[in-house]
Amino acid sequence: MMARFQLKNFRLLKNYTQQYMADQLSISRQQYCKIENGKAEALSAGQKKTISELLDLPEDQVDIRGNITPFQVRPDHRYPDTRKDSQTEELFAALIEQNKKLILMLEQLSAKLNPART
């Protein structure tokens, strides 16, 4: 199963309201709700860019179902040669840094939502 993190969680982590996000996207709050609830027909490239910038997320990981996909392995994925090269090492380093940021953001969100556990 692939982990999915909802846009709503990242929005709350930034203390943004739905209205604020809608205003930044130049859409109604109801239209933004559809994005968060996965009921939007499609996101324009500009909307994806704006959402990713506001929430500090990579643009290619924002999808129209209101999800953030930090890592996905397709069932038909063929793994590359396991020999290390500089490009592979750079990609793994970037992935590790990205995952560290996601973990930190999730921990902060968890602490806000469950203050008694901290």
C-alpha positions in Angstrom: 0.0 0.0 0.0 1.3 3.5 -0.9 1.4 6.1 1.8 -0.6 9.2 1.0 -0.6 12.5 2.9 -3.6 14.8 2.5 -3.2 18.4 1.4 -5.4 19.3 4.3 -2.7 18.1 6.8 0.0 20.2 5.1 -2.4 23.2 5.0 -3.1 22.9 8.7 0.6 22.5 9.5 1.1 26.0 7.9 -2.0 27.3 9.7 -3.6 28.3 6.4 -7.4 28.3 6.1 -9.3 26.9 3.1 -10.3 30.5 2.2 -6.6 31.6 2.2 -5.6 28.8 -0.1 -8.6 29.5 -2.4 -7.7 33.2 -2.5 -4.1 32.3 -3.5 -5.4 30.1 -6.2 -8.0 32.7 -7.3 -10.9 30.2 -6.9 -13.8 29.9 -4.5 -13.5 28.2 -1.1 -15.9 25.5 -2.4 -13.7 24.8 -5.4 -10.7 24.5 -3.1 -12.7 22.1 -0.9 -13.2 19.9 -3.9 -9.4 19.8 -4.4 -8.9 18.7 -0.8 -11.7 16.2 -1.0 -10.4 14.6 -4.2 -13.5 15.8 -6.2 -11.7 18.3 -8.5 -11.9 17.6 -12.2 -8.3 18.7 -12.8 -5.7 21.1 -11.5 -4.0 23.5 -13.9 -0.2 23.6 -14.0 -0.4 27.0 -12.3 -2.6 25.7 -9.5 -0.3 22.8 -8.9 2.7 25.2 -8.8 0.9 27.6 -6.4 -0.1 24.7 -4.0 3.4 23.3 -4.0 4.9 26.7 -3.3 2.5 27.5 -0.5 2.9 24.2 1.2 6.6 23.7 0.4 6.0 20.5 -1.6 7.5 19.3 -4.8 5.1 20.2 -7.6 5.1 16.8 -9.2 3.8 15.2 -6.0 0.6 17.2 -5.8 -2.2 15.3 -7.5 -5.9 16.2 -8.3 -7.2 13.9 -5.6 -5.9 16.2 -2.9 -3.0 13.8 -2.1 0.7 14.1 -1.7 2.6 11.1 -2.9 6.1 11.2 -1.3 7.2 7.9 -2.9 5.6 5.5 -5.3 6.8 2.3 -6.9 4.8 1.2 -9.9 4.0 -2.5 -10.1 5.6 -2.6 -13.6 8.8 -0.9 -12.3 12.0 -2.4 -13.4 14.8 -1.8 -11.0 17.9 -0.3 -12.5 21.4 -1.8 -12.3 22.4 -1.7 -8.7 25.9 -0.4 -9.4 26.3 3.1 -7.9 26.8 6.1 -10.1 26.9 9.8 -9.2 23.4 10.4 -10.5 21.9 7.6 -8.5 23.7 8.8 -5.4 22.4 12.3 -5.9 18.8 11.1 -6.4 19.0 9.0 -3.2 20.4 11.9 -1.2 17.6 14.2 -2.5 15.0 11.5 -1.6 16.4 11.1 1.9 16.3 14.9 2.5 12.7 15.0 1.2 11.6 12.2 3.4 13.3 13.8 6.4 11.3 17.0 5.7 8.0 15.0 5.4 8.7 13.2 8.6 9.4 16.4 10.5 6.2 18.0 9.1 4.1 15.0 10.1 5.6 15.0 13.6 4.8 18.7 13.9 1.3 18.1 12.7 0.8 15.2 15.0 2.0 17.3 18.0 -0.5 20.0 17.1 -3.4 17.5 16.7 -2.5 15.5 19.8 -0.9 17.9 22.3 -1.4 15.4 25.2 1.0 12.9 23.6 4.0 15.3 23.5 
